[in-house]
């Protein structure tokens, strides 16, 4: 096995992951908790949410949790804090806002 094909364990530190965070093992993304990479965090306000599911459709990390057609939370283990969910949330609704990790 070459270095490029070396298996990366889910508990690997950032120093053991290839440059650019590439995870070469197909179908293994669910094993890696990449949420601690983020600097900003989305906060979902259930009272404001109209469940349009735009955040769910656009989330590149599949981190928007949906049950029975309604947003029920955010998978912070895999959310990288890109802010797309907050950006696509309808402006009049603003059910998802981004905060700094230090604001928690």
C-alpha positions as CSV (number, residue, x, y, z in Angstrom):
1,X,0.0,0.0,0.0
2,X,1.4,3.4,-0.9
3,X,1.2,6.5,1.4
4,X,-1.7,7.8,-0.7
5,X,-3.7,4.7,-0.1
6,X,-2.8,4.3,3.6
7,X,-5.9,3.8,5.8
8,X,-6.6,6.7,8.1
9,X,-8.2,5.8,11.4
10,X,-11.3,7.8,12.6
11,X,-9.3,8.9,15.7
12,X,-6.4,10.3,13.7
13,X,-5.1,13.7,14.6
14,X,-4.9,16.5,12.2
15,X,-1.2,15.8,11.7
16,X,-2.0,12.3,10.4
17,X,-4.6,13.4,7.8
18,X,-3.3,14.2,4.3
19,X,-2.9,17.8,3.2
20,X,-6.2,19.6,2.4
21,X,-8.0,17.2,4.7
22,X,-8.5,14.6,1.9
23,X,-9.9,11.4,3.3
24,X,-8.9,8.7,0.7
25,X,-11.1,5.9,2.0
26,X,-14.3,5.7,0.0
27,X,-17.5,5.7,2.0
28,X,-15.8,6.6,5.3
29,X,-16.8,10.2,5.9
30,X,-19.3,9.3,8.5
31,X,-16.5,7.8,10.6
32,X,-14.6,11.1,10.9
33,X,-15.9,13.7,13.3
34,X,-14.7,16.8,11.4
35,X,-16.8,19.3,13.3
36,X,-13.9,20.5,15.5
37,X,-12.4,22.0,12.3
38,X,-14.8,24.9,12.4
39,X,-14.3,28.4,13.7
40,X,-17.9,29.5,13.4
41,X,-21.0,27.5,14.4
42,X,-24.6,27.6,13.1
43,X,-27.3,28.0,15.7
44,X,-30.8,26.9,14.7
45,X,-33.7,28.8,16.3
46,X,-36.6,26.3,16.2
47,X,-39.2,29.0,17.0
48,X,-38.3,31.0,13.8
49,X,-37.8,28.0,11.5
50,X,-40.4,27.6,8.7
51,X,-39.0,24.2,7.7
52,X,-38.4,25.2,4.1
53,X,-35.4,22.8,4.1
54,X,-33.2,25.1,2.1
55,X,-30.4,24.6,4.7
56,X,-30.8,20.8,4.3
57,X,-30.6,20.9,0.5
58,X,-27.5,23.1,0.4
59,X,-25.5,21.8,3.3
60,X,-22.3,20.2,1.8
61,X,-21.7,18.1,5.0
62,X,-25.2,16.7,5.3
63,X,-25.3,18.2,8.8
64,X,-28.8,19.4,8.9
65,X,-31.0,16.9,10.9
66,X,-34.5,16.4,9.6
67,X,-37.3,14.3,10.9
68,X,-40.8,14.1,9.4
69,X,-40.0,17.0,7.0
70,X,-38.9,19.4,9.8
71,X,-35.4,20.6,10.8
72,X,-34.7,19.3,14.2
73,X,-31.1,20.3,14.7
74,X,-27.6,20.3,13.5
75,X,-25.0,17.5,13.5
76,X,-22.1,19.4,15.1
77,X,-19.9,16.3,14.8
78,X,-19.7,16.8,11.0
79,X,-20.6,20.5,10.5
80,X,-17.5,22.4,9.4
81,X,-19.0,25.9,9.9
82,X,-19.1,27.0,6.3
83,X,-22.2,29.2,6.9
84,X,-24.1,28.1,3.8
85,X,-27.1,27.1,5.9
86,X,-27.4,30.6,7.4
87,X,-26.8,32.2,4.0
88,X,-29.7,30.3,2.3
89,X,-32.1,30.6,5.2
90,X,-34.8,33.1,4.1
91,X,-33.8,36.6,5.0
92,X,-37.1,37.4,6.7
93,X,-36.8,34.2,8.8
94,X,-33.1,34.0,9.8
95,X,-33.7,30.8,11.7
96,X,-30.0,29.9,11.4
97,X,-27.3,32.3,12.5
98,X,-23.6,31.9,12.7
99,X,-21.7,32.5,15.9
100,X,-18.0,32.3,16.8
101,X,-17.0,29.1,18.7
102,X,-15.9,31.4,21.5
103,X,-19.5,32.8,21.9
104,X,-20.8,29.5,23.1
